Every structure is written in structure tokens, then in C-alpha cells.
Amino acid sequence: MSRRRPRNLAGKVFEVDDHRVDRQLDRVLDLVSRPDSFLANSIDGTSIRTGSLPANRLSDELRPAFNVIRYGADPFGQKDSASAFAQAISLANDQGGGVVVVPPGDYLVTDHDSDGAAIKMEASVTLSGSGAGATTITLGDGEDVDVIFADTKSDIGVRELTVDGNQDNNTSGCGIRLLSGQGGSSFAEARIQNVIIRSPADHGLFFDQDSVTPVFWNNVVEDVWIYYPGGDGIRFDGDDADAITGNRISGVTIFLAGGSEGNGIRLYGDHFVVSGVIVEGVEGSGYAGIDYQGGKSSTLSDLSIVGVGSSGEQDDGRGVFLGSTESVTVRGMTADNLGEGVFAFGSTNTSISGVVTNNCYYGVAVAGGAPPTSTVISGCTFADGEQGIRVGQATATTITGCNSRGNAEGLRVLVTAADTTVVANNFTGNTAATEIHASATGTIDEHNALGE
């Protein structure tokens, strides 16, 4: 490697690497020379960060950038900036994709063209703020629309900003709503990353399947905070579970308003990977930290679900509710002050492990009109509730390696249960260790620690 002769500046000696200087200079010249490049558009010098990218995606760093300030956006929130966002998004779309740069500031947006949303995204466009604490987009009073909306678009991104739904002054509208169904196309590879969604009148983040044909697949929700949504924090919904597949949610924190009509996360579809989720403020028997209906082959792990109040009652909210699911794993979860920590209702091939509940009326409940089959509950701890484990109308439930203490009953197996295996558990320290109905068929009860 060649080096220039050391130079002396103010008594200091520097060695200059020719090759490194040339590489850096070439890179800067390349970026600046491109029309609508990020360097040419950025007024604040904020870098665009990229995460893991699908193999067929062009890195946002290499896409043209469009700064909303150039198109008239007001970072002081004194005037409506929606048309500036629309212009920047349209220009990015015309270029085959790009990054819409939103410098630090507070931006007011309205339904300026009466099309049902304040900001409408296009395919292959990323809306990139300067950090969730630095860039805020707020819905104007009385707009009653979604703040950010996309209709059957693939490869969109929203990141590094705050979305404020202004619930106090709006009666409807989601923070971010992604619709799949119009025109029969799919919605794929959306990325919602490092975003705060605050006080939407409806759902915080809504993946809305409008018809059976289109699909939601390979969408990523990562490092998202949702505060006090009027509906669910995150919701996947539709008519065909098989058409919603391969979506990932991680690093999400949701604060529900006590008494609000919503779940932390409502899932519908297959092959979800959900991890690192915190939900606080779950209340009401119809709502859960995670409500998963009618899907299969998913994993929910590293969860923390907290209810309202100081102790769980039967009609309080649920940590995780599995309704007619198949092959779902719940692994590593803490649940406090809830009606049920986990409720497997009519589900098959369910694995529940590493769950710790406190002050939950039922730690884990297994039951259902269509009896759940093949449920395994292992390595869990249930404390200070009514029943640590409750097995109702269910077939082939296995309970092993669990510790149930401080409950009115460590375990109850009802007469409607069949083929329940209870082996190597610790049921000491409860008012009553176990209550296994004598008429429950096929029960195996071995090597369990009982006593007071």
C-alpha cells in the first residue's frame, strides 16, 4: 500500500492512505452526482440505515432520495404537509422506488385530497424519518382517516419516526394501515422499523386483507412502540389464514388504555414468528396480549403480558389466547394480573413451555367446544392464582416439569378431559395440590410432588 510523505500540521504528524482517500472520494462523488441523491437532498445529515434486506431488494442506501422539505413540508407543524409528502412519494415511485427523507420536526398532515388517508404509500418507497424521537407526523383534527396507508403495494418501508393519530380529536383512523386485496394483488415485504405509533383512534398497525385471493407475506415489524390505540395494537385480519404467511414481529412494546376495546396483537394467518413482545394494560375477558385465531405453524416467544389491577380475576384479560390454532408454540413468557396466562381453546398440537404466571386466575387453561388435542405443558411456573393448570374438555394433554404454588389448586382436571398425562411436577405449596376428577378417562398421574 502506498503512503504519502507524512505532513506536519500545527506540530502534528499525519500519515495519509492514498487508496483509502481515493475510495472515499469516489463514493462521495458517486452519491452526489446522482439526481435526487440522499446527500443532495438531506438538510440535516442524517444517515439512512438499512437492516436485513430481501435478496431481490435494492438497498435503500442506493436508491434516490427525496426530501419532503424540498416539496414544501413544514417541519414546525404550522401548515399541512400532506401534499409535500404526496409529491415526494410520487416522484420516488416514478423513479422505480426511492427513499422519502423526513428531517427532524413535527409535521401536520390531513386528508388533503379526500382519498381516505393523509399519506398514501407507493411500491418500493421507504418513508424514513430522523429517529422516532426526532420526526413526528401528526394527523390534523377531525380528519378521521388513516395517517399512513398503502393499498396492495409491495416493498414499502416506514421507519425512524413517530406517527400520532391524535385520538383526542379524531373518531376513526389507524396509525398505519396496509390493505391487501384491491385488484387481486399481494402485499409483501413491508418493513415497519423503529417507529412509534401514538394514540390512533382505531388500530395502531393494521394488515387488512380485503379478499381471499391476495396474500400478506414476508412483512417485518421490528422495534415498534404503540401507545394507547383505540383498537388493537397490531392486527392481521382477513378471510383466508393460508393467504397470510411468513410475517415476523419482534421487539414490540404496546401500552393499551385500560378498558379499551382491543388486543395487544391480533393474529390471523400461518407461519408467524413473534418474539420480544411486551404488552401492558390488557383488560376484559374478550381481549388478550396476543389473540391468535385460526392459524398454524407459528412460534410466540419471549413475551411479557401484564393486565390491569393488582390480581387476576376470571373475567380479566388473557396473556395469549389460541383459538382453533394448529402446531403453535408458546415459549418463554411472563404473565401478571390476568384471567388466563395462556388459554388454548379448541387448538391442536400446542406446545407451552417456560411460562411464568403471577396473580392469574388460571395459569394455563386447555378446553374448547371442539376439544383441543395433543397439548404439551412443560417447564412452567404458576403462582398465586385460582388454579395453576386447568384441563377441561381436551384430549391427550401432557403436563410435565411444572411448578404450581400459592394457588387455590395446583391442578384441576375436569370430568370432560381424556388421556391426560401428569408426570414429574411440583404441586406443593397450594391450598389443594391437585383435583383430578375420578371419571376423567385415561389419566396418568405419576411422580408428582404433592403436599402442603
LOZAZA-163158 format. One record per residue (C-alpha): x, y, z. Coordinates in steps of 0.25 Angstrom, whole numbers, padded with zeros to 4 digits, always signed. Layout:
<rs>
XYZ
...
</rs>
This chain:
<rs>
+0000+0000+0000
+0006+0014-0004
+0006+0025+0006
+0009+0040+0004
+0020+0046+0012
+0016+0050+0026
+0011+0064+0027
+0013+0073+0039
+0001+0082+0043
+0002+0090+0055
+0013+0081+0061
+0004+0068+0058
+0009+0057+0048
-0001+0050+0040
+0000+0038+0030
-0010+0039+0018
-0014+0026+0012
-0015+0029-0003
-0024+0017-0006
-0034+0020+0005
-0035+0034+0001
-0038+0030-0013
-0049+0021-0009
-0056+0031+0000
-0055+0041-0011
-0060+0032-0022
-0072+0028-0013
-0076+0043-0009
-0075+0047-0024
-0084+0036-0028
-0094+0039-0018
-0094+0054-0020
-0094+0052-0035
-0107+0044-0035
-0120+0052-0037
-0128+0053-0024
-0117+0046-0017
-0118+0046-0002
-0106+0055+0000
-0112+0065-0009
-0126+0065-0002
-0122+0063+0013
-0122+0076+0020
-0119+0070+0034
-0108+0060+0030
-0116+0048+0036
-0111+0035+0030
-0121+0025+0025
-0119+0012+0032
-0122-0001+0025
-0126-0014+0032
-0127-0028+0026
-0132-0028+0012
-0139-0038+0003
-0129-0043-0008
-0137-0036-0019
-0138-0023-0012
-0129-0011-0015
-0123-0005-0003
-0129+0008+0001
-0115+0014+0002
-0114+0012-0013
-0128+0018-0016
-0131+0032-0020
-0135+0041-0008
-0146+0051-0008
-0146+0061+0004
-0160+0066+0007
-0155+0080+0011
-0152+0082-0004
-0166+0080-0007
-0172+0089+0003
-0173+0081+0016
-0173+0090+0029
-0165+0083+0040
-0171+0093+0050
-0185+0088+0048
-0192+0101+0045
-0197+0097+0032
-0202+0084+0025
-0190+0076+0019
-0199+0065+0013
-0197+0070-0001
-0182+0071+0000
-0182+0056+0005
-0190+0052-0007
-0181+0059-0017
-0169+0053-0011
-0175+0039-0011
-0180+0040-0025
-0166+0045-0030
-0160+0033-0023
-0170+0024-0029
-0167+0029-0043
-0152+0026-0042
-0156+0011-0039
-0154+0013-0024
-0147+0022-0014
-0146+0028+0000
-0154+0039+0004
-0146+0047+0015
-0153+0053+0026
-0143+0062+0034
-0146+0065+0049
-0158+0073+0052
-0173+0072+0055
-0181+0070+0042
-0197+0073+0041
-0204+0064+0031
-0218+0064+0026
-0227+0057+0016
-0223+0068+0007
-0229+0061-0006
-0241+0054+0001
-0236+0040-0003
-0237+0034+0011
-0223+0035+0016
-0213+0046+0020
-0201+0039+0014
-0202+0029+0003
-0190+0020+0000
-0186+0014-0013
-0178+0002-0016
-0163+0001-0014
-0163+0014-0006
-0158+0016+0008
-0163+0027+0017
-0150+0030+0026
-0150+0040+0038
-0138+0044+0046
-0142+0036+0058
-0154+0032+0065
-0152+0043+0076
-0148+0054+0065
-0158+0053+0054
-0173+0053+0057
-0185+0052+0047
-0198+0057+0053
-0212+0055+0048
-0220+0068+0048
-0233+0070+0056
-0246+0064+0051
-0239+0057+0039
-0244+0042+0043
-0234+0035+0033
-0222+0026+0034
-0209+0034+0036
-0201+0025+0027
-0208+0016+0017
-0203+0007+0006
-0212-0001-0004
-0207-0014-0009
-0193-0009-0010
-0180-0018-0008
-0167-0014-0003
-0171-0002+0005
-0164+0004+0017
-0167+0013+0029
-0156+0015+0039
-0149+0024+0049
-0161+0033+0052
-0174+0035+0061
-0188+0034+0056
-0198+0042+0064
-0213+0038+0061
-0218+0050+0070
-0229+0041+0076
-0234+0052+0085
-0238+0060+0072
-0242+0048+0063
-0252+0037+0064
-0246+0027+0054
-0234+0024+0046
-0222+0015+0048
-0207+0019+0051
-0203+0011+0039
-0212+0002+0030
-0207-0007+0019
-0218-0013+0011
-0217-0025+0002
-0228-0028-0007
-0231-0017-0017
-0228-0022-0031
-0225-0037-0026
-0210-0034-0023
-0201-0037-0011
-0195-0029+0000
-0181-0034+0002
-0168-0029+0009
-0173-0017+0016
-0163-0012+0027
-0168-0005+0039
-0156-0002+0047
-0152+0007+0059
-0166+0014+0059
-0175+0020+0070
-0190+0019+0067
-0197+0028+0077
-0212+0029+0080
-0219+0025+0068
-0234+0025+0068
-0234+0011+0063
-0223+0000+0061
-0208+0004+0063
-0203-0004+0051
-0214-0011+0042
-0211-0022+0032
-0224-0023+0026
-0227-0034+0016
-0239-0029+0007
-0242-0042+0000
-0237-0057-0001
-0228-0056-0013
-0217-0047-0009
-0207-0050+0002
-0199-0043+0012
-0185-0050+0013
-0171-0047+0018
-0175-0034+0025
-0166-0029+0036
-0170-0021+0049
-0158-0018+0057
-0155-0009+0069
-0168-0003+0069
-0175+0004+0081
-0190+0006+0081
-0197+0015+0091
-0212+0015+0095
-0218+0010+0082
-0234+0011+0081
-0234-0003+0075
-0223-0014+0074
-0208-0010+0075
-0205-0019+0063
-0215-0026+0055
-0214-0036+0044
-0228-0040+0039
-0235-0046+0027
-0243-0057+0021
-0233-0068+0018
-0222-0071+0028
-0214-0079+0017
-0212-0066+0010
-0205-0058+0021
-0192-0065+0023
-0177-0063+0027
-0179-0050+0035
-0170-0046+0046
-0172-0037+0059
-0160-0034+0068
-0156-0024+0079
-0170-0018+0080
-0176-0011+0092
-0191-0008+0093
-0198+0000+0104
-0213-0002+0104
-0222+0008+0110
-0229+0001+0122
-0243-0003+0118
-0240+0000+0103
-0246-0010+0093
-0234-0016+0087
-0223-0027+0088
-0208-0024+0088
-0207-0033+0076
-0217-0040+0068
-0212-0050+0058
-0219-0058+0047
-0211-0066+0037
-0199-0076+0037
-0184-0077+0040
-0183-0065+0049
-0170-0062+0057
-0173-0053+0069
-0162-0050+0079
-0158-0040+0089
-0172-0034+0091
-0177-0026+0103
-0192-0023+0105
-0197-0015+0117
-0211-0011+0121
-0219-0024+0116
-0233-0023+0122
-0246-0031+0119
-0249-0045+0116
-0250-0043+0101
-0236-0037+0100
-0222-0043+0101
-0208-0038+0100
-0207-0047+0087
-0220-0053+0081
-0217-0063+0071
-0229-0069+0063
-0229-0080+0053
-0215-0081+0048
-0204-0091+0049
-0189-0094+0050
-0185-0081+0058
-0176-0078+0069
-0178-0068+0080
-0166-0066+0089
-0160-0056+0099
-0173-0050+0103
-0177-0041+0115
-0192-0038+0117
-0198-0030+0128
-0212-0028+0132
-0219-0016+0139
-0221-0016+0154
-0213-0024+0165
-0219-0038+0164
-0225-0046+0153
-0240-0049+0153
-0247-0059+0144
-0253-0049+0135
-0239-0041+0133
-0231-0041+0120
-0223-0052+0115
-0208-0053+0112
-0208-0062+0100
-0221-0067+0094
-0220-0078+0084
-0234-0081+0077
-0234-0093+0068
-0220-0092+0064
-0211-0103+0060
-0196-0106+0063
-0193-0093+0071
-0182-0092+0081
-0183-0082+0093
-0169-0082+0099
-0163-0072+0109
-0174-0063+0115
-0177-0056+0128
-0192-0052+0131
-0197-0044+0142
-0211-0040+0147
-0219-0047+0136
-0231-0056+0135
-0222-0067+0128
-0208-0067+0125
-0210-0076+0113
-0223-0081+0108
-0223-0092+0097
-0237-0093+0092
-0240-0104+0082
-0225-0104+0077
-0217-0116+0073
-0202-0119+0075
-0199-0108+0084
-0186-0106+0092
-0186-0097+0104
-0172-0096+0111
-0165-0087+0120
-0177-0079+0124
-0177-0072+0137
-0190-0066+0143
-0194-0058+0155
-0207-0054+0160
-0214-0060+0148
-0227-0067+0151
-0223-0079+0142
-0208-0080+0139
-0211-0089+0127
-0225-0094+0122
-0228-0104+0112
-0242-0106+0107
-0252-0104+0096
-0265-0108+0089
-0256-0115+0079
-0247-0122+0089
-0232-0118+0088
-0223-0130+0085
-0208-0132+0087
-0205-0121+0097
-0191-0121+0104
-0189-0112+0116
-0175-0113+0121
-0165-0105+0130
-0175-0095+0134
-0177-0088+0148
-0191-0083+0152
-0193-0075+0165
-0203-0068+0174
-0215-0071+0165
-0228-0079+0166
-0223-0091+0158
-0209-0093+0153
-0214-0102+0142
-0228-0105+0137
-0231-0116+0127
-0245-0117+0123
-0251-0123+0110
-0238-0127+0104
-0231-0140+0099
-0216-0144+0101
-0211-0133+0109
-0197-0135+0115
-0192-0127+0127
-0178-0129+0132
-0167-0122+0139
-0176-0111+0144
-0177-0104+0158
-0190-0099+0163
-0190-0092+0176
-0198-0082+0184
-0211-0085+0177
-0224-0090+0182
-0222-0102+0174
-0209-0106+0167
-0216-0114+0156
-0230-0117+0153
-0234-0128+0142
-0249-0128+0139
-0258-0140+0136
-0258-0136+0121
-0243-0138+0120
-0238-0150+0114
-0224-0157+0113
-0217-0146+0122
-0203-0149+0126
-0197-0142+0139
-0183-0146+0142
-0171-0141+0150
-0178-0127+0154
-0177-0120+0167
-0191-0117+0173
-0186-0113+0187
-0190-0100+0194
-0204-0099+0189
-0217-0099+0197
-0220-0112+0190
-0210-0119+0182
-0218-0126+0171
-0232-0128+0167
-0233-0139+0157
-0247-0144+0154
-0249-0159+0157
-0257-0160+0144
-0247-0154+0135
-0243-0165+0126
-0228-0169+0123
-0221-0161+0133
-0207-0164+0137
-0203-0157+0150
-0188-0161+0154
-0176-0156+0161
-0182-0143+0165
-0179-0135+0178
-0191-0132+0186
-0193-0128+0200
-0196-0115+0206
</rs>
